Amino acid sequence: MIEEPSYEELEQRVHELEKAESERKHMEEDLLDNEAKFRLLAENMNDILWTADLGMNITYLSPSIEKVLGFTIEERLKQSPQEQMPPESLQLAAERLAEELEFDGVRNPKRYSCLEIDFFHKDGSLRCLDTSLTFIRNEHGKPVGIHGISRDITERKQAKKALQESENKYRFITEWITDIVWTMDLDLRTTYVSPSITKMLGFTPEERMQQKATEIMTSESYSKVMSDFAQEMKKENLNSARFLKIDAEFYHKAGHTLWMESVVRPIQDQDGSITGIHGVSRDITERKLAEEVLRESEEKYRYLSKMLRLICDNVPDMIWAKDLEKRFTFANKAICRHLLNAADTDEPIGKTDLFFAERERNRFPDNPDWHTFGEICRDTDTITIEKGVPCHFNEYGNVNGKFLFLSVHKAPFFNEQGKMIGTVGSAQDITERKLAEQALQYSHDKFEAVLNNLDSIVYIVDMKSYEILFMNKYMKKEVDEDFTGRTCWQCIHENQTGPCEFCTNDRLIDGDGNPTGLYVWEFYNKKMNKWYECHDQAIPWTDGRLVRMEKAFDITEQKKMKNQLEELVEERTAELKDTNTTLTILLNKRVKDQENIEGKILANYQSLIEPLLNRLKKNTANKNQHNLLEILESNLASMLSPFSQKLTDPMIQLTPKELQIASFIKQDYSNKEIAETFNCSVRTIDTHRNNIRNKLDIKNKKINLKTYLMTFH
């Protein structure tokens, strides 16, 4: 059973509760007062108060965030850490947090960690915040969040950086300055010189102040300096604000010289009187050498430029350069004279082709054909610029009322850095060549028209590639196909693996490659089963190369007729040969009979008549009768002298058969032909020939038998 409290105890309890309630009210009032003060402080301070979880996600922000970074509290709370800071700052913060968590058990739990982190401002810029961090801990002392205070130090950091840079520059200048600072009196004696003289000229300041002006610089420089000083001293209103710049050649302690540039000002006393001169000198030897090299380079450039101009102005081709706006930056005399009608090579600079074209058209408004060049041509400058590689074009039209055809080469114009700055071009006048080509083409067309109307095969072949370039209509009809563009030995002839062995190409040109004229030959085409008489000739084609033109006439019928005629001739020849043989035999018999009669007549005369005449002459005393007998003897001797002569010839030793053979030999018959005539062997005729040579005493002598026999009647 529970015992009820007494009245005193209840009164004591009520008193304690009233006291506790009073203390709570005081604490609430103090808390509200502190909260108001904190809010007032947080809202008006420039530093940002914030809390975050261990994932670096913001859980609280003071209103100063908007003042420092431009974001409202609501905007900032929606942002992830990646949206709040650049990657390098996020990595730095994450690494510092990981380090603090790793060593939390061994480090002071009330410690602060400071680091400078860049945050994004709402305007896109970066602001550097100096941030102090400490952990928020639970009742067990374990970190559960982060509390931080961030202060904008961007301007301070920039000022610090600028100060550092200024200090570095100042330190660099003070440590590395090489200029010599000096003063002189009006007698040009050195009264002060900076220590840098030793580094530059090898002399110590003390040595320099002991030297005279003539020992300081070369005589040429000394004379120039004195002249410049004298000219300057003549000027009015001299004061320390005026200065004189002098280049002079100074002696180095090692013996060589250096060029120095000195900026000299007058030194004035309180009354304004000049008491000395003050100067700063620096080494310009390398600059002088560079200027000399530059001067030589400029002279060389001027020479090369002059030579380039002379070369371009002396070539017959047109040469020019243009910028990317198609304005001329260079033009030689040829383009000025033959295309632009410009006064000189300077007039086209800065102008376009159109300027000169319109000027020429305006000069002759009533003559539309005066200047038409470029009207129908493409914009080749734009094409060249767009392609970015060298290009070739044909451009044509009238200039000064005359037709002009140009072979134009254009290319992009790049500077030393490889940047395109315009175009360059050259043009060759090929008007005459083009007109000649047109005339040649016209002649070629007429030539083809003539060939197409011939009733014979005509085709033209490239002598190197064997490509058929032309076939006339007759040939196309004959073969029922157009072989143009194909290889001749593959389509005209059968079973060919290469050029025909009977090809006439090498017979149509000489060793120097010049045409040798017409070559005529006959050919049997197995593919078409026809005979042709071919007339081959090397001629120039429209592009100037030599080609083979072949005209082939069908002579198949003539060949047949010729063969028939030859057969008929052979038959007639055989018949005549037989007749000739018969006649020869008859003639030989007649000759033999005649010789026998002559021999008998002569023998009768010698045996019967001549002895009687001799007896009558001896027995006749009558002088008249004796004379008549002598006349009779003389007349008989005269009548019988041919017989007597033949009988006294060496030929008289020959038999009738040998005489007949000798007669055939004199007529230039061969042994075979003589043997056929006498129906004997060739060996028999050889034997008769040897007997004849023996009887004529010419055996074993180098004497032609026919020639020897011809000497006898």
Disulfide bonds with the S-S distance in Angstrom:
none
